[in-house]
């Protein structure tokens, strides 16, 4: 089963297009033997979002929110206009599994 649960903050302004809202999630993970956690940026997209979710995601104060996502990992492979094969991974968030919490 392809399932992922992530928690973090949005690292830059989300982009809206005709298919969904695309954003980067900044998540931390433990590193064995290190006193501080590692950080990674994870590309995410949400489809079929509610108007409330759209308003919060596109708000200029979005860094005040902690985001929790339930979704699945999708790998895409395609050929660009230059004939190069491009591959990428992103998390497709379940709109019912997208939780936005205001941080203090």
C-alpha positions in Angstrom: 0.0 0.0 0.0 1.3 3.4 -1.0 0.6 5.7 2.0 2.6 8.6 3.6 2.0 10.8 6.6 4.1 14.0 6.8 4.2 17.0 9.1 6.0 20.3 8.6 5.7 23.9 7.4 5.2 25.4 3.9 8.5 26.7 2.7 7.4 29.0 -0.1 4.3 30.5 -1.7 2.0 27.8 -3.1 1.2 27.8 -6.8 -2.3 27.3 -8.1 -3.0 26.0 -11.6 -6.0 24.3 -13.2 -5.2 20.9 -11.7 -4.5 21.8 -8.1 -2.4 23.6 -5.5 1.4 22.8 -5.6 3.6 23.6 -2.6 6.8 22.6 -0.9 6.7 21.1 2.6 9.7 21.6 4.9 9.9 18.5 7.1 12.4 17.5 9.8 13.6 13.9 10.4 15.8 12.4 13.1 19.5 11.7 12.2 21.1 8.9 14.2 24.1 10.1 16.1 23.4 13.8 15.5 22.1 16.2 18.1 20.0 18.2 15.5 17.4 16.8 13.1 17.8 16.9 9.3 15.6 18.9 7.1 14.2 18.2 3.6 11.9 19.9 1.2 9.1 17.6 -0.2 7.0 18.6 -3.2 3.3 18.2 -2.6 0.0 18.8 -4.4 -3.6 18.8 -3.3 -6.6 18.3 -5.6 -10.3 18.7 -4.7 -9.5 21.1 -1.9 -12.2 23.0 0.0 -12.5 26.8 -0.3 -11.3 27.2 3.3 -8.1 25.1 2.6 -7.4 27.2 -0.5 -7.8 30.4 1.4 -5.4 29.3 4.2 -2.8 27.8 1.7 -2.7 31.0 -0.4 -2.7 33.4 2.6 0.4 35.5 2.9 0.9 34.4 6.6 1.1 30.8 5.7 4.3 30.3 7.6 2.2 30.5 10.8 0.6 27.2 10.0 1.8 23.7 10.7 0.7 21.3 8.0 -0.1 17.6 8.4 -0.7 15.5 5.3 -2.0 12.0 4.6 -1.5 11.0 1.0 0.4 8.9 -1.4 3.7 9.2 -3.3 3.5 9.5 -7.1 6.5 9.1 -9.4 6.2 10.7 -12.9 8.5 10.1 -15.8 8.1 12.1 -19.1 10.1 13.5 -22.0 10.5 17.3 -22.2 10.6 19.4 -25.3 14.4 18.9 -25.6 14.1 15.1 -25.7 15.4 14.6 -22.2 13.8 12.1 -19.9 12.7 13.8 -16.7 11.5 12.0 -13.5 10.1 13.4 -10.3 8.4 12.4 -7.1 5.7 14.3 -5.2 3.1 13.6 -2.5 -0.5 13.8 -3.6 -2.4 14.9 -0.5 -5.8 13.5 0.4 -8.0 16.6 0.9 -9.6 15.0 3.9 -6.2 14.3 5.3 -4.9 17.8 5.0 -4.7 19.5 8.4 -3.6 23.1 8.9 -2.9 24.2 12.5 -1.9 27.7 13.5 1.4 27.7 15.3 1.9 29.8 18.5 
